[in-house]
């Protein structure tokens, strides 16, 4: 019988690991918060948009994004800890920061600017950023890169959904 206090053979997390995971968690939380500030799914404008029949119900977005954001923070912290050099760690951190900026920015393009067409550009850039982030993460930690695959898949689905809405949405009036 093992005691709870017995060591399982793995080293406990170091202060640097706590700091790394805390930083990625804070960055992801900040991006989620900033992006959410722009969302108004109850607006007359959004409710009037033609949406495809295959759009998930509104409650599904929170259910999906919550674990995806947790996974991004986990994968980022894990990959940053495994990066072989300071230079690679800096590049990975910059890639993650750019990705999170694009992630939050999409909400501002779509909901605040009320431009589904501009948001398509934003989500395509996010998809490209996801591919680059996964590629860069895989250099340091393949398991962390695999953990990012559901995020990339959901963003690709979001691109298809956004594209469908943009195709059928009325153009914004000029002026």
SULJOGI-V187084 format. One record per backbone hydrogen bond with DSSP energy under -0.5 kcal/mol. NH is the residue of the N-H (numbers start at 1). CO is the residue of the C=O. E is the energy in kcal/mol with one decimal. If there is no record, write none. Layout:
NH;CO;E
NH;CO;E
This chain:
6;3;-1.6
18;14;-2.3
19;15;-2.4
20;16;-2.5
21;17;-2.9
22;18;-2.3
23;19;-2.5
24;20;-2.4
25;21;-2.4
26;22;-2.5
27;23;-2.4
28;24;-2.4
29;25;-2.5
30;26;-2.6
31;27;-2.2
32;28;-2.6
33;29;-2.7
34;30;-2.8
35;31;-2.6
36;32;-2.4
37;33;-1.5
38;34;-0.5
38;35;-1.3
39;35;-0.6
39;36;-0.7
43;40;-1.5
47;43;-2.5
48;44;-1.7
49;45;-0.6
49;46;-1.3
51;49;-0.6
55;52;-1.7
60;57;-1.7
61;57;-0.6
61;58;-1.1
62;58;-0.6
63;59;-1.4
64;60;-2.3
65;61;-3.0
66;62;-1.9
67;63;-0.7
68;64;-1.5
69;65;-3.0
70;66;-1.9
71;67;-2.3
72;68;-2.3
73;69;-2.2
74;70;-2.4
75;71;-3.2
76;72;-2.7
77;73;-2.4
78;74;-2.6
79;75;-2.8
80;76;-2.5
81;77;-1.7
82;78;-1.2
83;79;-1.1
89;85;-2.3
90;86;-2.3
91;87;-2.3
92;88;-2.4
93;89;-2.5
94;90;-2.3
95;91;-2.2
96;92;-2.5
97;93;-2.5
98;94;-2.5
99;95;-2.2
100;96;-2.6
101;97;-2.1
102;98;-2.3
103;99;-2.4
104;100;-2.5
105;101;-2.6
106;102;-1.6
107;103;-0.6
107;104;-0.6
108;104;-0.9
109;105;-2.2
110;106;-2.8
111;107;-2.5
112;107;-1.0
113;108;-2.5
115;109;-1.8
119;115;-2.3
120;116;-1.5
121;117;-1.4
122;118;-2.1
123;119;-2.8
124;120;-2.4
125;121;-2.3
126;122;-1.9
127;123;-2.3
128;124;-2.3
129;125;-2.4
130;126;-2.7
131;127;-2.1
132;128;-2.1
133;129;-2.9
134;130;-2.8
135;131;-2.3
136;132;-2.7
137;133;-2.8
138;134;-2.5
139;135;-1.0
140;136;-0.7
140;137;-1.2
141;137;-3.2
145;141;-2.0
146;142;-2.4
147;143;-1.8
148;144;-0.8
148;145;-0.8
149;146;-1.3
152;148;-2.2
153;149;-2.5
154;150;-2.6
155;151;-2.4
156;152;-2.1
157;153;-2.2
158;154;-2.6
159;155;-2.0
160;156;-1.9
161;157;-2.5
162;158;-3.0
163;159;-2.6
164;160;-2.1
165;161;-2.2
166;162;-2.8
167;163;-2.3
168;164;-1.3
169;165;-1.3
